[in-house]
């Protein structure tokens, strides 16, 4: 018998994937260059040459068993050591290899982190707007996701609502900064205030509350700034990272969980995640990907195009009268739709071959997301189309 709960998921297909598939099909009709597809967060710049060179060199010179053999469950030891040294150097925390668990992308990292610190029935708090897949990532663990409503004036944490929602069943709090879909980077003040609340609640409830920090966009930050590193402010932090965006390697599916060395039971948490892998079959990340990224840990792709695109789109949206908070990073922007129903707004945009994602599933109805990881030339061409759409549909 087919599992009914998974079968039912077919009724709620990812709106992002659905729109992306539509854009691809529409592109076959009119040429994809004429479809302004802002649906999918797929990096649009090439990976660093150093990564490619590392892979080619391995394939030519390394022992095939080392390159193509199974990775240890926790990841390749030399890779874990290299990751620990890199993030220790960058963020001033004394990670060791024992604190690093290599994972199959950020999704794999989150899958292990959620199961590490919750039992079925425990609660994990997330802050709207949030990546829609969190709903399934958390729900399939048996934990319960609680959502803090957004503070739409700046999309920093809504602490008043957070204080109402956190309770004795809260075992973890999930943050995503820089944020998908808003593009907002949590300020140092926000992170410090969050840490203060969590320390106080741990003492009040008499149990650990873990901060799970989802950071795949850590390196995409604008205006010459850096994203505050949450683990510096709160001991019980699990940092979930992916190289998908920083190195433009989404298809390589490689990331890690970094356990703050000051966390409760820090020295054994990676080992426990190895046991979790046995239960979910989400284990042994690709050896090639691990070995190659270990050679370019302090590099990134040329990420400057995202800031260029953001400025073009932000200025145009403001000129057209949209309410929009300027992104501090990522490759997303999150305007308020020009009518209450963002789904209707985005359906109207489709008639102009503008593919925009309504934000109901992001926990923020009335808004829409644009993923501007596309060629700048195409962004520029889309602006006139956007202006025509707004003029004809809303300024008649």
DRENBA-197317 format. One line per field, with one value per residue (C-alpha): x, y, z; residue number from 1. Coordinates in Angstrom, 2 decimals. Layout:
px: X:...
py: Y:...
pz: Z:...
resi: NUM:...
# end
This chain:
px: 0.00:1.35:2.12:-0.92:0.80:3.43:0.81:-1.16:1.89:1.23:-1.72:0.61:3.39:6.10:4.89:8.51:9.14:5.77:6.52:10.04:8.67:6.12:8.90:10.93:7.95:7.07:10.68:10.39:7.48:8.87:12.56:13.72:15.47:11.98:10.76:11.70:12.00:12.45:11.24:14.16:17.15:19.70:23.12:23.87:27.65:30.28:32.13:35.72:38.35:40.12:37.26:37.26:41.04:40.89:38.38:40.34:43.58:42.01:40.60:43.98:46.32:44.56:43.81:40.44:39.34:39.90:38.08:35.19:34.97:32.47:33.10:33.12:29.71:30.90:32.82:36.43:38.66:41.04:38.08:36.47:39.77:40.12:36.56:37.13:40.33:38.71:35.69:37.82:40.09:37.20:34.97:37.29:35.74:37.98:36.32:38.04:37.31:35.20:32.74:32.16:29.64:29.75:26.28:24.51:23.88:22.13:19.01:20.99:22.57:19.15:17.75:20.40:20.24:16.47:16.65:19.67:17.94:14.25:11.99:8.57:6.18:8.86:8.57:10.88:10.25:10.82:10.46:8.35:9.08:10.78:11.83:8.65:10.42:11.02:7.43:8.19:11.76:10.49:7.12:8.66:10.79:7.73:8.58:6.06:6.87:5.70:5.81:6.50:4.68:6.84:7.82:7.20:8.68:12.21:11.87:14.05:12.76:9.36:10.43:7.05:5.38:8.38:7.97:4.34:5.21:8.31:7.41:8.62:8.13:10.53:13.71:15.10:14.84:15.63:16.98:18.02:20.26:20.84:17.22:15.37:12.95:13.36:17.08:17.38:20.50:19.81:21.63:24.08:21.54:18.91:21.26:22.31:18.70:17.80:20.70:19.61:16.09:17.33:19.75:16.95:14.49:17.01:17.37:13.62:12.68:15.64:16.62:18.75:17.31:19.41:19.75:19.88:21.37:20.72:23.45:23.73:23.78:26.42:28.83:26.28:26.13:25.95:27.36:30.73:29.27:29.51:26.76:27.00:27.93:25.24:27.42:29.61:26.68:25.03:26.78:24.13:24.34:24.38:25.53:24.14:26.02:26.06:28.62:25.78:25.65:29.12:30.82:27.85:27.70:24.04:24.21:27.20:25.05:27.77:27.63:28.15:26.91:29.34:28.70:29.70:32.50:30.76:27.45:26.13:27.79:29.64:32.28:29.79:27.10:28.73:29.01:25.32:24.51:26.40:23.92:21.02:22.29:21.69:18.03:17.36:19.76:21.04:24.69:28.15:28.32:30.14:33.88:34.79:32.74:34.22:37.80:37.38:35.70:38.40:40.82:38.80:37.29:38.31:37.21:33.87:32.46:32.26:29.14:29.11:26.47:23.82:24.33:24.27:20.98:19.49:20.17:18.60:15.46:15.14:15.39:12.85:10.38:10.58:10.05:6.97:5.51:6.10:6.61:9.89:12.63:16.07:17.88:21.14:22.20:21.19:19.76:16.14:13.94:10.54:8.10:4.51:2.09:-0.09:-3.21:-4.10:-4.00:-0.38:-1.39:-3.71:-0.96:1.55:-0.98:-1.46:2.31:2.52:0.57:3.59:6.03:7.13:7.49:7.10:6.51:3.60:4.61:1.67:3.81:6.61:4.37:3.82:0.66:0.41:4.08:6.02:9.60:11.92:15.07:17.34:20.13:19.88:21.97:22.07:21.16:17.96:17.20:17.52:15.20:12.65:12.19:10.30:8.10:7.47:6.52:4.12:2.54:2.02:0.70:-1.77:-3.03:-2.99:-2.81:-5.57
py: 0.00:3.45:5.75:8.05:11.04:11.20:10.57:13.50:15.71:15.47:17.78:20.46:20.52:23.12:26.37:27.29:24.11:24.38:27.89:26.92:24.04:26.38:28.85:26.09:24.93:28.49:29.04:26.24:28.13:31.66:31.26:31.15:34.49:36.00:34.44:36.52:33.65:34.82:31.56:29.32:30.12:28.44:30.19:31.88:32.32:29.61:27.87:28.98:27.59:26.19:23.81:22.48:22.18:20.23:17.76:17.29:16.81:14.24:12.26:12.25:11.65:10.34:6.77:5.95:4.22:7.43:9.54:7.20:5.09:5.53:8.42:7.67:8.37:11.58:12.72:12.42:13.23:15.52:17.42:17.81:19.09:21.58:22.86:23.24:25.18:27.44:28.47:28.75:31.17:33.18:33.39:32.99:29.81:26.84:24.16:20.81:18.06:16.28:19.19:18.88:16.56:16.53:16.48:16.24:19.95:22.26:20.09:17.08:19.19:20.34:16.80:15.68:18.79:18.55:14.91:15.50:17.87:16.88:13.95:13.53:16.03:18.59:22.03:23.91:27.63:29.32:32.97:34.09:34.57:31.18:28.69:26.62:23.25:23.77:22.64:19.17:19.01:19.51:17.78:14.53:14.28:14.14:17.52:20.38:23.60:26.81:29.99:33.48:36.03:38.47:42.00:43.33:46.80:45.33:41.50:41.32:38.98:39.79:39.38:40.27:37.38:35.13:35.56:34.46:31.30:29.96:27.49:24.44:22.23:24.37:22.39:24.30:27.62:27.76:30.91:31.60:34.62:35.95:35.06:33.25:34.79:38.33:38.83:40.37:39.87:39.70:42.49:41.87:43.48:40.94:37.99:39.22:39.74:36.26:34.76:36.60:35.22:31.67:31.76:33.02:30.39:27.56:28.57:29.00:25.65:23.68:22.15:22.97:24.96:24.67:27.38:25.83:28.39:27.70:29.63:28.71:32.41:33.45:34.81:36.73:39.99:43.49:46.95:45.57:44.16:40.73:38.56:38.14:34.56:33.37:30.73:33.54:34.74:31.51:28.35:25.77:26.58:24.12:25.85:24.24:25.24:24.45:25.28:25.49:29.28:30.44:28.16:27.81:24.05:23.22:20.00:18.72:18.52:19.16:20.97:20.41:20.84:22.67:22.05:24.96:23.53:25.09:23.31:20.65:17.29:19.03:16.31:13.55:15.34:14.64:10.97:10.93:12.45:9.56:7.27:9.40:8.74:5.04:5.79:8.13:6.84:10.38:9.42:9.30:12.53:12.22:11.81:13.86:16.83:16.71:16.47:19.23:21.79:21.23:22.79:26.01:26.64:30.29:31.04:31.99:32.38:35.94:36.87:40.57:40.11:39.49:42.91:44.50:42.78:43.62:47.33:47.39:45.61:47.43:50.86:49.89:48.46:51.60:53.76:51.69:52.23:48.85:48.51:46.60:46.24:46.52:43.15:42.93:39.75:36.52:36.71:37.28:40.33:40.27:43.03:43.47:42.69:45.43:43.64:41.65:38.30:37.74:34.58:36.62:39.21:36.57:34.97:38.33:38.70:35.35:36.84:39.09:36.17:37.48:34.47:35.59:33.42:34.24:34.06:32.35:29.23:31.41:32.41:35.91:36.26:39.33:39.30:37.70:36.55:37.26:35.16:37.46:34.95:35.52:37.42:41.17:41.81:39.84:41.69:44.99:43.83:42.62:46.06:47.53:44.43:44.84:48.48:47.54:44.85:47.29:50.07:47.88:45.83:48.34:51.90:51.79
pz: 0.00:-0.92:2.01:2.14:3.68:0.94:-1.73:-0.36:-0.84:-4.59:-3.96:-2.61:-5.19:-4.61:-6.14:-6.89:-8.87:-10.56:-11.78:-12.82:-14.89:-16.47:-17.34:-18.97:-21.03:-21.98:-23.03:-25.55:-27.13:-27.29:-26.46:-22.88:-23.34:-23.54:-20.29:-17.26:-14.84:-11.25:-9.74:-8.85:-6.63:-8.87:-8.88:-12.18:-11.96:-12.55:-9.77:-9.07:-11.41:-8.35:-7.69:-11.25:-11.22:-7.95:-9.39:-12.62:-10.72:-8.41:-11.28:-13.00:-10.09:-6.99:-5.98:-7.59:-4.39:-2.43:-4.99:-5.73:-2.58:0.23:2.56:6.31:7.85:9.51:6.44:5.35:8.33:6.43:5.01:8.43:9.79:6.94:7.43:11.18:10.61:8.03:10.10:13.26:11.43:10.04:13.09:16.07:17.46:18.22:16.12:15.72:13.24:15.87:15.71:11.95:10.31:6.51:4.97:1.64:1.21:3.67:3.46:4.67:7.39:8.60:8.43:10.92:13.12:13.62:14.64:16.84:19.25:19.15:19.82:18.16:19.71:20.55:19.00:16.64:16.18:12.81:11.83:8.89:6.11:5.78:3.11:2.47:2.57:6.30:6.77:5.41:6.72:10.27:9.99:8.75:11.91:14.14:15.61:15.45:13.63:15.27:13.19:14.50:12.31:10.35:11.28:7.81:8.30:8.28:8.46:11.56:14.30:15.78:19.40:20.91:19.08:19.70:23.46:23.13:21.19:22.94:25.70:27.60:24.52:22.48:21.91:18.93:17.14:13.42:11.79:8.21:7.73:5.11:4.61:1.86:0.76:2.18:1.48:4.94:7.04:10.76:12.54:15.36:17.68:16.56:17.08:20.52:21.59:20.34:22.30:25.46:25.15:24.58:27.51:29.77:28.55:28.97:32.60:33.06:31.51:32.81:29.46:26.44:23.56:20.43:17.83:14.34:11.97:8.28:6.43:2.74:1.75:4.31:1.70:-0.37:1.59:0.15:0.81:1.90:5.10:6.72:8.14:11.93:12.82:15.28:16.94:18.31:20.42:21.59:22.78:21.82:18.11:15.24:12.06:8.90:5.78:2.08:-0.60:-3.13:-3.25:-2.24:-4.78:-7.19:-6.62:-5.91:-7.89:-5.93:-2.76:-0.23:3.12:6.83:10.37:12.64:16.34:18.57:20.76:23.80:23.12:25.45:24.61:21.76:21.44:20.64:18.62:15.25:16.22:17.09:13.70:12.18:13.91:12.67:9.14:9.69:10.32:7.40:4.76:4.23:4.66:3.08:1.04:-2.27:-1.70:-4.78:-3.61:-0.12:-1.33:-3.91:-1.65:0.96:-1.55:-1.98:1.44:1.52:-2.05:-3.56:-7.03:-8.33:-6.39:-7.31:-10.02:-7.37:-5.81:-9.25:-10.06:-6.69:-7.09:-10.56:-9.39:-6.06:-7.67:-10.34:-7.82:-5.67:-8.75:-9.65:-6.18:-4.55:-0.82:-0.50:2.11:0.53:0.73:2.64:0.86:-0.96:-4.48:-3.45:-3.08:-1.38:-2.39:-1.31:-4.13:-5.58:-4.42:-1.33:-3.14:-4.21:-6.07:-8.30:-8.74:-9.86:-12.21:-13.92:-14.20:-16.01:-18.90:-19.45:-19.09:-15.71:-13.41:-9.79:-6.71:-4.35:-0.69:1.04:1.58:2.95:5.85:4.51:2.38:0.21:-0.77:-3.61:-4.12:-7.01:-7.38:-9.38:-9.99:-13.72:-16.27:-15.67:-19.30:-18.79:-15.55:-17.40:-20.19:-17.66:-16.12:-19.06:-19.15:-15.42:-15.90:-18.69:-16.48:-13.61:-15.85:-17.71:-14.77:-11.90:-13.27:-15.85
resi: 1:2:3:4:5:6:7:8:9:10:11:12:13:14:15:16:17:18:19:20:21:22:23:24:25:26:27:28:29:30:31:32:33:34:35:36:37:38:39:40:41:42:43:44:45:46:47:48:49:50:51:52:53:54:55:56:57:58:59:60:61:62:63:64:65:66:67:68:69:70:71:72:73:74:75:76:77:78:79:80:81:82:83:84:85:86:87:88:89:90:91:92:93:94:95:96:97:98:99:100:101:102:103:104:105:106:107:108:109:110:111:112:113:114:115:116:117:118:119:120:121:122:123:124:125:126:127:128:129:130:131:132:133:134:135:136:137:138:139:140:141:142:143:144:145:146:147:148:149:150:151:152:153:154:155:156:157:158:159:160:161:162:163:164:165:166:167:168:169:170:171:172:173:174:175:176:177:178:179:180:181:182:183:184:185:186:187:188:189:190:191:192:193:194:195:196:197:198:199:200:201:202:203:204:205:206:207:208:209:210:211:212:213:214:215:216:217:218:219:220:221:222:223:224:225:226:227:228:229:230:231:232:233:234:235:236:237:238:239:240:241:242:243:244:245:246:247:248:249:250:251:252:253:254:255:256:257:258:259:260:261:262:263:264:265:266:267:268:269:270:271:272:273:274:275:276:277:278:279:280:281:282:283:284:285:286:287:288:289:290:291:292:293:294:295:296:297:298:299:300:301:302:303:304:305:306:307:308:309:310:311:312:313:314:315:316:317:318:319:320:321:322:323:324:325:326:327:328:329:330:331:332:333:334:335:336:337:338:339:340:341:342:343:344:345:346:347:348:349:350:351:352:353:354:355:356:357:358:359:360:361:362:363:364:365:366:367:368:369:370:371:372:373:374:375:376:377:378:379:380:381:382:383:384:385:386:387:388:389:390:391:392:393:394:395:396
# end
